[in-house]
Amino acid sequence: MKKLIKIIVVLLILVTAYGIFKYQSDPYIKALVNNDESKLFYRPSTEIQNLDDFEYSENILSVEDSIKIHTYLFNPKTELKANVFLIRGNSGNTSQGKELITPLIDNGFKVYSTDWRGYGKSNGIPNYKGVMKDTQTAFVDFLNQTKNDSVKTIVYGMSLGGQLAVKLARDNQTKIDALVLDGALESAHSFITDNFREFYLQSFTKNPENYNQEYVAIRDITDIKNIPKLIIHSTEDRAVPFQRGQNLFAKAKEPKMFWETNTGHIKTLTDLPEELIEKLNALMR
């Protein structure tokens, strides 16, 4: 009996030590335990890469008294076909996503991209409500900068940016002509459950209503009426499971198209550029 007790004690010590090690060594687990959304949801980078190969303009927008964000408008290399308001995923910054912009501008799309607070040259710390404010402010600027273009407007949301794209489309249905979602999240809660699946982390995963509810893609997409929608999701997506894309598509109203791919997470623009351009052309028709 004493031997069994010793074994149990040793196992408890080992499990506790492992838990402490993971907490101290993994910033995302620490963020989950502390419910620190600025580190839990966002992976910003302030390292700026060279953009000299692009024809673009940069703008600085005031969102709040202390928050100034940087936005970029990239001009197409061929005749203008449409304007794209691109909402990227939660990692890096605009300058580090050049491979996402290139296939669009090479095929006649003008691309507007925003660095949320804490990303690139934008100051502040990203948070759930803050990045939505940044996106909304940037969208107004995008509309002002493209108002004289007699072409259609596409909102294109990727990964975490897909949630913001759905909210933006729902609130601006008369101002956009198409919505594209690529590897999009269903909700903040789905991001947590998809990325912290280990059994020892489940007790730190809160109920859906405990996460910010101002915008929830799986809920908000049902309110988007006549806007054509292209929902892209990969069966090989390891960050946002394929089922998430299927669920969004099921909730979306017509007109809508679902494109099943087999790339990595949000790799459509880089791995399937020709097919994507064909889909965008069809979407605008």
Backbone torsions as a table, in degrees:
resi	resn	phi	psi	omega
1	MET	NA	-44.0	179.0
2	LYS	-61.6	-38.0	179.1
3	LYS	-63.5	-41.4	178.8
4	LEU	-63.4	-41.3	179.4
5	ILE	-62.7	-42.1	178.5
6	LYS	-61.2	-42.4	179.4
7	ILE	-61.9	-44.2	-179.8
8	ILE	-62.5	-42.7	179.6
9	VAL	-62.8	-44.3	179.6
10	VAL	-62.4	-43.2	178.9
11	LEU	-62.8	-41.2	178.0
12	LEU	-63.4	-40.0	178.4
13	ILE	-64.4	-43.7	-179.8
14	LEU	-64.0	-44.1	179.5
15	VAL	-63.6	-42.4	178.8
16	THR	-63.8	-43.4	179.9
17	ALA	-63.4	-40.5	178.7
18	TYR	-64.3	-41.9	178.7
19	GLY	-61.7	-43.6	178.9
20	ILE	-64.3	-41.6	178.6
21	PHE	-60.9	-47.4	-179.7
22	LYS	-63.2	-40.0	179.9
23	TYR	-62.8	-43.4	-177.0
24	GLN	-77.1	-29.2	-173.0
25	SER	-96.6	-21.9	-177.1
26	ASP	-111.0	107.3	-176.3
27	PRO	-63.5	-25.6	-178.2
28	TYR	-77.7	-35.2	174.0
29	ILE	-67.1	-41.3	176.8
30	LYS	-60.4	-40.5	179.0
31	ALA	-65.5	-37.9	178.2
32	LEU	-64.0	-48.1	-178.3
33	VAL	-61.3	-40.6	-177.4
34	ASN	-90.4	0.8	-176.9
35	ASN	51.4	46.3	-179.8
36	ASP	-93.0	92.5	-172.6
37	GLU	-65.4	-27.8	-178.9
38	SER	-63.5	-28.8	178.0
39	LYS	-103.5	-22.1	-176.7
40	LEU	-73.6	-42.9	-174.4
41	PHE	-99.0	-20.5	-166.9
42	TYR	-121.8	140.9	-179.8
43	ARG	-127.4	64.8	-174.9
44	PRO	-74.2	155.4	172.6
45	SER	-131.2	141.2	177.5
46	THR	-105.2	6.3	178.0
47	GLU	-81.2	119.7	-175.4
48	ILE	-98.7	128.6	176.5
49	GLN	-98.6	159.4	-176.4
50	ASN	-67.5	134.1	179.3
51	LEU	-117.7	21.4	-174.6
52	ASP	-63.3	-19.9	-179.0
53	ASP	-77.9	-6.4	-176.2
54	PHE	-111.0	150.4	169.4
55	GLU	-96.4	112.4	-173.2
56	TYR	-152.3	164.3	172.0
57	SER	-122.7	149.2	-179.7
58	GLU	-117.9	138.6	-178.3
59	ASN	-130.0	149.3	176.8
60	ILE	-115.8	123.8	-176.9
61	LEU	-115.8	139.7	174.5
62	SER	-90.7	121.6	179.9
63	VAL	-98.4	-47.5	174.3
64	GLU	-134.1	176.0	-176.6
65	ASP	-52.8	-38.8	-174.2
66	SER	-106.3	-2.1	-174.8
67	ILE	-111.0	122.9	174.4
68	LYS	-126.2	126.9	-177.9
69	ILE	-112.4	152.6	178.8
70	HIS	-104.8	134.8	178.0
71	THR	-126.2	158.9	-175.3
72	TYR	-134.1	135.9	176.0
73	LEU	-119.9	113.0	-175.7
74	PHE	-99.7	127.4	-178.8
75	ASN	-85.5	144.0	-179.9
76	PRO	-71.3	156.4	179.9
77	LYS	-92.7	-6.1	176.1
78	THR	-129.1	-176.9	-179.0
79	GLU	-55.9	134.9	-175.7
80	LEU	-61.7	127.3	-178.0
81	LYS	-109.8	-39.4	-179.4
82	ALA	-166.1	163.4	176.6
83	ASN	-106.6	132.4	-177.3
84	VAL	-116.0	122.3	170.8
85	PHE	-94.0	102.3	-172.1
86	LEU	-93.9	123.4	176.6
87	ILE	-112.7	105.9	-172.1
88	ARG	-76.4	179.7	176.4
89	GLY	-77.2	-169.3	-169.9
90	ASN	-89.6	4.3	-176.1
91	SER	-113.3	149.0	171.5
92	GLY	77.7	-140.3	175.3
93	ASN	-161.7	177.6	-175.2
94	THR	-57.4	-44.8	-176.1
95	SER	-64.4	-23.6	179.6
96	GLN	-89.5	0.6	179.3
97	GLY	-115.4	35.5	-177.7
98	LYS	-59.3	-32.7	-178.4
99	GLU	-68.4	-17.6	177.5
100	LEU	-82.6	-29.3	-175.7
101	ILE	-85.1	-37.1	-173.3
102	THR	-53.9	-51.0	-178.1
103	PRO	-64.0	-25.4	179.2
104	LEU	-76.4	-49.6	-178.6
105	ILE	-69.8	-27.1	177.1
106	ASP	-68.2	-17.6	-175.6
107	ASN	-119.3	26.4	170.0
108	GLY	90.9	13.7	179.7
109	PHE	-103.6	129.3	170.8
110	LYS	-83.3	134.2	-171.4
111	VAL	-122.8	127.3	176.1
112	TYR	-109.3	126.6	-179.0
113	SER	-130.9	142.0	-175.9
114	THR	-116.1	136.8	167.4
115	ASP	-97.8	109.9	178.3
116	TRP	-59.8	169.2	175.1
117	ARG	-52.8	132.6	-178.8
118	GLY	87.9	-8.8	-179.6
119	TYR	-104.0	139.9	177.4
120	GLY	56.9	-125.5	-179.5
121	LYS	-90.6	-3.2	-178.1
122	SER	-75.3	135.1	-178.7
123	ASN	-87.3	173.3	178.8
124	GLY	97.1	-175.8	-178.9
125	ILE	-122.4	128.4	-178.5
126	PRO	-66.8	141.8	172.9
127	ASN	-151.8	167.3	-169.1
128	TYR	-59.1	-48.3	-179.8
129	LYS	-74.6	-35.2	-176.5
130	GLY	-64.4	-43.4	-178.3
131	VAL	-68.3	-27.2	174.9
132	MET	-69.5	-41.3	176.1
133	LYS	-61.2	-42.3	178.9
134	ASP	-60.8	-44.0	-178.5
135	THR	-65.6	-43.2	179.7
136	GLN	-64.7	-41.9	177.9
137	THR	-63.4	-43.2	179.7
138	ALA	-65.7	-36.2	-179.2
139	PHE	-64.5	-38.4	175.8
140	VAL	-61.7	-43.1	178.4
141	ASP	-64.8	-40.9	177.5
142	PHE	-58.0	-46.7	179.9
143	LEU	-63.2	-39.5	179.1
144	ASN	-65.8	-39.4	-177.1
145	GLN	-75.5	-20.1	-176.5
146	THR	-114.6	8.0	-172.9
147	LYS	-63.6	-23.3	-179.5
148	ASN	-92.0	1.0	178.2
149	ASP	-87.1	122.9	-178.8
150	SER	-88.8	54.9	179.0
151	VAL	-132.8	172.3	-177.5
152	LYS	-81.6	161.0	-178.4
153	THR	-114.4	129.5	179.0
154	ILE	-118.5	131.0	169.4
155	VAL	-99.5	123.0	-173.6
156	TYR	-122.2	110.0	-178.2
157	GLY	-110.3	134.3	-177.2
158	MET	-118.9	131.7	174.3
159	SER	54.5	-123.0	177.9
160	LEU	-59.9	-31.9	177.4
161	GLY	-65.2	-18.2	177.6
162	GLY	-63.6	-37.7	177.5
163	GLN	-61.1	-43.9	-179.8
164	LEU	-67.5	-36.0	179.5
165	ALA	-63.2	-41.3	178.9
166	VAL	-63.2	-46.7	178.6
167	LYS	-60.2	-44.4	-178.8
168	LEU	-63.7	-42.7	179.8
169	ALA	-66.6	-41.2	179.6
170	ARG	-60.5	-39.0	-175.6
171	ASP	-86.7	-7.8	-175.6
172	ASN	-135.6	46.6	-170.8
173	GLN	-67.2	-21.3	178.3
174	THR	-90.6	-3.0	-173.6
175	LYS	-109.7	-8.3	179.6
176	ILE	-126.1	157.0	-175.4
177	ASP	-109.8	-16.4	-179.6
178	ALA	-161.3	152.2	178.3
179	LEU	-125.7	129.9	176.0
180	VAL	-119.8	130.6	175.8
181	LEU	-121.3	127.0	-176.4
182	ASP	-125.6	109.8	-179.3
183	GLY	60.1	37.4	-170.9
184	ALA	-77.8	151.6	174.4
185	LEU	-76.4	153.5	168.7
186	GLU	-78.9	-39.8	-174.2
187	SER	-168.9	172.5	175.2
188	ALA	-64.0	-39.1	-179.2
189	HIS	-64.1	-38.6	179.5
190	SER	-64.5	-34.4	177.1
191	PHE	-60.5	-42.3	-179.7
192	ILE	-66.2	-49.9	-176.5
193	THR	-66.3	-29.3	-179.9
194	ASP	-78.1	-26.6	-173.6
195	ASN	-107.9	-7.5	178.2
196	PHE	-131.7	70.7	-173.0
197	ARG	-90.5	-12.8	-176.7
198	GLU	-60.1	141.0	-173.4
199	PHE	-59.1	-34.8	-175.9
200	TYR	-75.7	-7.0	178.1
201	LEU	-101.0	-10.5	-174.2
202	GLN	-62.5	-31.7	-179.0
203	SER	-68.5	-17.9	179.3
204	PHE	-94.0	-5.7	179.6
205	THR	-85.5	115.6	-175.4
206	LYS	-79.9	172.0	176.6
207	ASN	-71.5	156.3	-177.3
208	PRO	-52.5	-40.0	-176.8
209	GLU	-69.5	-12.3	178.4
210	ASN	-82.1	-11.3	176.4
211	TYR	-97.0	160.0	-176.5
212	ASN	-52.6	128.6	-175.7
213	GLN	-110.1	9.7	-178.4
214	GLU	-65.3	-31.5	173.3
215	TYR	-144.5	126.5	-179.2
216	VAL	-135.8	111.8	-170.8
217	ALA	-58.3	-45.2	-175.6
218	ILE	-64.9	-23.7	175.9
219	ARG	-89.3	-47.1	-172.0
220	ASP	-71.2	-27.3	-175.6
221	ILE	-65.4	-23.0	179.9
222	THR	-69.0	-17.7	-178.1
223	ASP	-91.2	-3.2	-179.9
224	ILE	-89.1	117.4	-167.7
225	LYS	-87.9	-85.2	-165.9
226	ASN	-96.9	5.1	-178.2
227	ILE	-76.7	127.0	174.9
228	PRO	-61.6	139.7	-176.2
229	LYS	-128.2	135.7	172.0
230	LEU	-118.0	116.5	-179.7
231	ILE	-110.7	118.0	-176.2
232	ILE	-109.9	132.0	174.4
233	HIS	-152.7	143.2	-177.3
234	SER	-98.9	139.2	174.9
235	THR	-68.0	-17.2	-178.8
236	GLU	-99.5	7.4	-177.4
237	ASP	-66.8	120.3	-179.1
238	ARG	-98.9	-10.9	-179.6
239	ALA	-93.3	-43.6	178.3
240	VAL	-126.8	108.0	-174.3
241	PRO	-55.0	148.4	-178.1
242	PHE	-52.9	-36.6	-178.5
243	GLN	-58.7	-29.6	179.8
244	ARG	-63.0	-43.6	178.2
245	GLY	-64.4	-41.1	178.4
246	GLN	-62.8	-39.1	179.8
247	ASN	-65.6	-42.1	177.9
248	LEU	-62.5	-43.4	179.8
249	PHE	-61.8	-41.3	-179.0
250	ALA	-62.7	-35.4	-178.8
251	LYS	-81.3	-22.6	-176.8
252	ALA	-71.7	146.2	176.8
253	LYS	-86.7	156.0	173.4
254	GLU	-65.1	152.5	-0.6
255	PRO	-79.3	140.8	-178.0
256	LYS	-154.5	153.1	175.7
257	MET	-134.7	143.5	174.9
258	PHE	-115.4	131.3	180.0
259	TRP	-119.5	109.5	177.9
260	GLU	-87.4	123.6	179.8
261	THR	-119.1	-179.8	178.3
262	ASN	-134.3	33.6	178.8
263	THR	-91.9	-177.4	169.9
264	GLY	-74.2	-178.8	-178.6
265	HIS	-60.8	126.9	-178.7
266	ILE	42.1	49.3	177.3
267	LYS	-106.5	13.4	-176.9
268	THR	-61.3	-47.0	-177.3
269	LEU	-63.6	-33.6	-177.0
270	THR	-89.0	-35.2	-173.3
271	ASP	-97.4	-26.0	-176.7
272	LEU	-132.3	50.7	-174.3
273	PRO	-62.9	-42.4	-177.7
274	GLU	-65.3	-43.9	178.9
275	GLU	-64.7	-38.4	179.5
276	LEU	-63.9	-44.6	179.7
277	ILE	-59.7	-40.2	176.9
278	GLU	-61.4	-41.4	179.7
279	LYS	-66.5	-40.3	179.1
280	LEU	-65.4	-41.4	177.6
281	ASN	-60.5	-43.6	179.0
282	ALA	-65.4	-37.7	-179.5
283	LEU	-62.9	-40.2	-177.7
284	MET	-74.6	-22.3	177.7
285	ARG	-75.3	NA	NA
